[in-house]
């Protein structure tokens, strides 16, 4: 029996970042994951492979449609989907090896297998894996989440697929129906639309990207529609019928109960995720299966902690990472802080959209007095000359104190630009603070500064 200061069950972003942070702080650490590649859903079938396909598919579409206006003439652009998928898989393998390297560097024991807590007794915590029993002073549950479906709809990963199946299709579907207009649904819609699919997105709410600022949502909808993606909003899926090699999706309008059927070769179900918390009977969970933790991420069992998707909140890899590092620091008797009010959210379409802090809708609902500062990318020199001038930066500030309350961006560089806003908000910056900081010219970052200047001078 091997003793550890900390055993982490789950090697996703939260788990492996927790392991590395704890090892750096002097703890003896083991990390267990049921998959051969560490990195979790994010690396294997989530963030990383989806970004690879978003990049590849955009390069393909750009070569076909956009390069000629820049004076670059390309003939006979064609798609090799097998090679594109192979490129994605190779990058996943490389990054997985990178995690192995870091584990070896910091002397972290990594174990492939299904870890199970076999003793919940304080001072005698045990985990079994691959026939071995490991003893730990502390355990972190970082088991993540899995795809959800709708009642009566079974995901077979052949015709009715999840995001996992959508990342490994062997041919481009002629007609693809996507259920759900959140980040996953919109990103996968973009990939396959660029590669030639006729894509229809069905969304229960009356707008896409429903968690984001309303103006952002509206602008993204308009942009994606221009790219050829069809949207059925305020619509629910009632059933999917399979016959031969085709699918018939019965949809119903939420507003007037009108029904219709859509034919498809594949249906992607992207309606959210559920926690992987099975087999933890002694750990307190809510009605949806999310593990309950206190302010220190500790469960009802002393010495057992939980982080990431399995405890709910924003199901984002970077949120899990923050919590993983926080637990490591808590165990090392430090005082970490995770500010849940300023965790950025990004959808990596083209244009991308990103958001941090309060939306306009939230400020109005709370009765807060605020100002809006804006900068259109069409007014930004760098965006204009690189032919990526669609979209805007929107900054929301306190009418009295001028502090930045929220930032919402739609544009090619929204995914990168949001992080300057995150730093600014973490330090409690006012719009004037950004105004007074010199930014390089000509650069995209000036758009954030110009939006802050606009807000500062608003009456």
ZIHUWO-V78924 format. One record per helix or strand of 3 or more residues. SS is the DSSP state (2 for helix, 1 for strand). FROM is the first residue (numbers start at 0). TO is the last residue. Records with the same first field share a line. If there is no record, write none. Layout:
BEGIN
SS->FROM-TO ; FROM-TO
END
This chain:
BEGIN
1->1-8 ; 28-32 ; 108-111 ; 115-120 ; 123-128 ; 131-140 ; 144-146 ; 174-178 ; 197-201 ; 229-231 ; 234-242 ; 245-252 ; 258-263 ; 265-268 ; 272-274 ; 303-305 ; 344-346 ; 351-356 ; 369-375 ; 391-397 ; 402-410
2->12-23 ; 39-44 ; 46-64 ; 66-69 ; 80-104 ; 162-165 ; 182-193 ; 213-225 ; 307-310 ; 316-330 ; 339-341 ; 359-365 ; 376-378 ; 380-384 ; 413-425 ; 430-434 ; 445-455
END
